[in-house]
Amino acid sequence: MNKRVTIEMPDEMLKLVEEYAAGAGAAPDAYLRDVIEQHLEDLQDLAVAEEAMERLRNGEPTYTLAEVKQRLGLGD
């Protein structure tokens, strides 16, 4: 189910949104929805990357692709 959200922004920002949306061939509301979705995905990706870096800092072992293939029996 979709929910409507209303935001206030300065006129200059709205003008920019409208310009970028037009350049992307989208309506401003669709463009903003896409921008927000992309930003949220980026935040999720960053969180996953930070978790991986923390595991590396804590000494969790890593494996090369060749080692993984060998362990899984996926040799050439």
HUKA-V242288 format. One record per backbone hydrogen bond with DSSP energy under -0.5 kcal/mol. CO is the residue of the C=O (numbers start at 1). NH is the residue of the N-H. E is the energy in kcal/mol with one decimal. If there is no record, write none. Layout:
[[CO	NH	E] [CO	NH	E]]
This chain:
[[10	14	-2.2] [11	15	-2.5] [12	16	-1.9] [13	17	-2.6] [14	18	-2.7] [15	19	-2.3] [16	20	-2.9] [17	21	-2.8] [18	22	-2.3] [19	23	-2.3] [20	24	-1.7] [21	25	-0.6] [21	26	-3.0] [22	25	-1.0] [27	31	-2.8] [28	32	-2.7] [29	33	-2.1] [30	34	-2.2] [31	35	-2.6] [32	36	-2.8] [33	37	-2.4] [34	38	-2.6] [35	39	-2.3] [36	40	-2.5] [37	41	-2.3] [38	42	-2.4] [39	43	-2.3] [40	44	-2.1] [41	45	-2.6] [42	46	-2.5] [43	47	-2.2] [44	48	-2.2] [45	49	-2.4] [46	50	-2.6] [47	51	-2.1] [48	52	-2.2] [49	53	-2.5] [50	54	-2.1] [51	55	-2.0] [52	56	-2.1] [53	57	-2.6] [54	58	-1.8] [55	60	-2.5] [56	59	-1.7] [64	68	-2.2] [65	69	-2.8] [66	70	-2.3] [67	71	-2.5] [68	72	-2.0] [69	74	-3.3] [70	73	-1.0]]
